[in-house]
Amino acid sequence: MLWRRKNLVVAGCCGAVLALVVWAWPGQWKEPAYQGKTFSVWAEEMYLSALGVDPRRFQAAQAAMRNLGTNSFPIMLWWIRYEPSYWRLRRPYRRWQQD
């Protein structure tokens, strides 16, 4: 009877830890979308069209950004806070130094 109680306690603790891990697991959030394109696609299109390629594409991207509104703030904040790792920054410079 005592070993059954031990097994139930151990199984309950394992289940609680598993439930906590599943609940706290960082998942991917869904980017807001407008006309089937995500925020990052619209931002890239706005950047590329701002270089003077096509003013209509820039206006469409600008309208999409306005329509997405505050739903895009979490992604913008994540982009602003992003810092590439040391190795990502360092790697291209090594290639240039070898030449």
Secondary structure, DSSP 8 states (H G I E B T S, - for coil): -HHHHHHHHHHHHHHHHHHHHHHH--------EETTEEHHHHHHHHHHHHTTS-HHHHHHHHHHHHHHGGGGHHHHHHHHH----HHHHHHHHHHHHH-
